[in-house]
């Protein structure tokens, strides 16, 4: 018998992970990020940018998870990251750079809570945020394209992170 979210027996758990979205503004992507944050037990989702709107398109994709996920909206990802860094969070950015490490080879610390920073659909994580990161990780790609949708990449990263933190 196929199970639904009403009869699964997955244990409920919250991980010490805050997902900071640096100018992710596409409504379906934001809605999917709410679902992802809920599915992976993320402590908090922080949507950063000047034009963040939680409209009908976002809620259609979120499937009501915006009602259960702890979230906030902030204009500045840099300010949010600076604040969380002073509270002892390790800042991990998901981006392909000349110094990024493969996600599968990175060991996430269980000693400090984690901020996972994801970036704008077109431009990625800002240069200022990359410089303020404790680590930058990427997902190895084997095809012609060098990137994937921000939500798909976030799902892969959170799967690896939570697997290591169990």
C-alpha atoms as one frame of an Amber mdcrd trajectory, in Angstrom:
protein
   0.000   0.000   0.000   1.305   3.431  -0.903   1.598   5.735   2.111   0.595
   9.391   2.313   1.695  12.174   4.627  -1.202  11.134   6.889   0.059   7.595
   7.541   3.853   7.606   7.188   5.883   6.719  10.243   8.910   8.917   9.614
  10.191  10.339  12.901   9.714  14.099  13.219  12.996  15.912  13.753  14.430
  19.398  13.491  18.060  19.831  12.508  20.235  22.818  13.538  20.173  24.163
   9.982  18.992  27.575   8.837  18.425  27.924   5.102  19.253  31.458   3.916
  18.012  32.276   0.425  20.052  35.095  -1.127  17.644  36.757  -3.595  15.678
  33.649  -4.555  12.555  35.437  -5.806  10.808  33.059  -8.198   7.450  32.191
  -6.578   7.407  28.462  -7.488  10.999  28.128  -6.254  10.120  29.814  -2.951
   7.105  27.532  -2.541   9.245  24.477  -3.231  11.812  25.688  -0.688   9.089
  25.734   1.988   8.301  22.095   1.132  12.000  21.224   1.182  12.550  22.970
   4.538   9.627  21.027   5.988  10.735  17.691   4.510  14.295  17.982   5.854
  13.432  19.378   9.296  15.173  22.705   8.741  15.164  24.935  11.827  14.297
  28.078   9.860  13.943  29.387   6.309  15.046  32.982   5.728  14.070  34.563
   2.421  16.296  37.559   1.645  15.766  40.237  -0.950  13.953  43.461  -1.691
  10.986  41.974  -3.551   9.964  38.869  -1.626   6.232  38.259  -1.964   4.417
  35.209  -0.655   1.575  35.294  -3.125  -0.806  32.749  -4.595   1.784  31.209
  -6.950   4.108  30.556  -4.011   1.399  29.061  -1.794   0.177  26.822  -4.609
   3.633  25.232  -4.817   4.269  25.195  -1.046   1.202  23.006  -0.435   0.525
  24.826   2.884   4.002  24.182   4.319   4.414  27.943   4.822   1.981  27.451
   7.705   4.285  25.013   9.532   7.811  26.089   8.558   9.477  28.681  10.783
  10.440  31.486   8.391  11.221  35.152   8.115  11.815  37.672   5.367  14.769
  40.060   5.383  16.028  42.562   2.823  19.713  41.749   3.336  21.271  38.294
   3.269  24.586  39.854   4.334  23.056  41.287   7.512  21.351  37.977   8.326
  24.575  36.032   7.801  26.631  38.481   9.875  24.105  38.155  12.723  24.002
  34.351  12.589  27.794  34.159  12.458  27.981  36.103  15.743  25.565  33.558
  17.235  28.003  30.729  16.433  26.568  29.368  13.190  28.960  28.000  10.578
  28.218  29.552   7.184  28.198  27.084   4.285  27.436  28.402   0.798  26.230
  26.157  -2.012  27.978  27.456  -5.111  30.431  26.337  -7.779  33.670  28.334
  -7.436  37.356  27.774  -8.118  37.806  26.904  -4.426  34.561  25.067  -3.609
  34.658  21.520  -2.292  32.489  18.652  -3.540  29.420  18.279  -1.324  29.870
  14.518  -0.992  33.462  14.965   0.276  32.705  17.702   2.825  32.230  16.727
   6.477  29.575  18.837   8.184  30.355  19.598  11.820  27.910  18.446  14.462
  29.514  20.861  16.943  28.049  24.098  15.579  24.688  24.886  13.990  24.754
  25.423  10.230  23.584  28.128   7.872  23.199  26.845   4.326  23.229  29.759
   1.883  21.691  29.316  -1.548  21.699  31.957  -4.243  19.766  33.841  -6.840
  18.393  31.729  -9.685  20.507  33.602 -12.254  23.565  34.908 -10.396  24.082
  32.471  -7.514  25.375  33.396  -4.062  26.740  36.955  -3.899  30.494  37.519
  -3.855  30.262  39.242  -0.448  28.509  36.214   1.027  31.023  33.814  -0.499
  33.841  35.788   1.143  32.023  35.610   4.497  31.456  31.845   4.251  33.304
  29.314   6.373  33.081  26.829   3.497  31.766  26.686  -0.054  30.464  23.391
  -1.399  29.267  22.343  -4.829  27.473  19.393  -6.370  29.600  17.522  -8.895
  28.028  17.726 -12.348  28.618  15.136 -15.065  26.704  16.557 -18.030  27.160
  19.602 -20.245  25.457  22.026 -17.857  27.383  23.446 -14.904  24.383  24.140
 -12.685  20.905  22.969 -11.767  17.730  24.527 -10.427  18.259  26.130  -7.002
  15.584  23.936  -5.389  16.989  20.710  -6.836  20.463  21.651  -5.616  19.114
  22.548  -2.164  17.360  19.182  -1.909  20.589  17.351  -2.694  22.593  19.467
  -0.218  20.068  19.067   2.607  19.885  15.330   2.014  23.660  15.031   2.404
  23.730  17.352   5.422  20.945  15.635   7.332  22.370  12.216   6.482  25.645
  13.257   8.103  23.942  14.874  11.115  21.797  11.828  11.990
